[in-house]
Amino acid sequence: MPHECRIEFYFKAEEMAKLLADNPTAKGIIISQQIVREKPKGADHYVNVTRIKARPDLGENGQNPGTTELRTSVTGGEETINGCPYPPGCTE
């Protein structure tokens, strides 16, 4: 059996363009994936849910340009957009 894995993420073009426009000094976009255990509304048991986010890479100094605010995590006050793990479009 081959040892292969492919993961595709979907981000809406207008959200990605806005993220880049709002962060003109970004060197690129960082995509993060986190699998969390959640109990859906009305469910009897927990399931693993994949959360995908995109955030700008603001450089090696780890700071937003013009501020002293450090980037600490994907959800640490930074601008992020949510992705969808089911290309070619979200099912939620």
N, C-alpha and C positions, 0 to 999 in steps of 0.2 A: 504494500500500500504506500503510495507516495505521501511524503510529508509536506503538504502544501496548505496554504490558507490565503484566502482573499477576503478582504473587508472593504466594502464600498460605503461611502457616506454621501449624503445629498445635502447641499446647501442651496437655498434660493439665490438666484443671481442678483436680485435687487438688494438683498440683505448683505451679501458678500461685497458688492460694490460700495454700499454705504459704509461698511466696516473699513474698507480701504480708504475711502474718501475722508472719513473722520480721523484717520490715523495716517497722514501723508508721509510720515517719517518711518513707518513700519518697514522692516526689511523683508517681511513675508507674513504668512499666516500659519499659526500653530493649531493643529487639530488634536484634540484630546478625547480619549474614550474612557469612560468609567462605568463599570458594572456595579450596580447597587441592588440590594435586596429590598423589595417593596411588597406591600400587601395591597393589591388593587381594591378599590371600593367594592364592597359586597363579596369579596373572595374569602374563602376559609383558610387559605395558605399563602405563603410568601412566594414570589417569583423573582428571578434575576432580570433586571431591566438595564439596557444599555443607554447611557446618556452620552451624547456627542456634542462638543462645543468647538467653535473656532474663535481664536483671539489673535490680535496682531502681535507680531514679534517686534518689540520696541527697542531691541538692541541688547548688547552685552552688559550695559550698566544696570539693567533691571529697573529703570525708572521711566516714568512717562516724561517725555520731553517738556522742559520748562517747569517741572515740579520736583518736589522731593519725595513724592509718593512712590514707595517701592511696590513692585509687582510681587505679590505673595502667593497667589493661587489663581486658578481659572475663574473662581467666583469672588475673588477679593476686591470687588469694586471696579474691575476692569470691564470694558465693553466687550461682550461676547455675543455670538449668535448660536442658536441651537441648530443642530443637524438632525438628519433622519437616517436611521440605519436600514431603510428599505428603499433603495433607488429603484426606479427612476422618480420616485415622489413619496412624500410622507403619507402614512396611512392613519395618522391621528387627527 
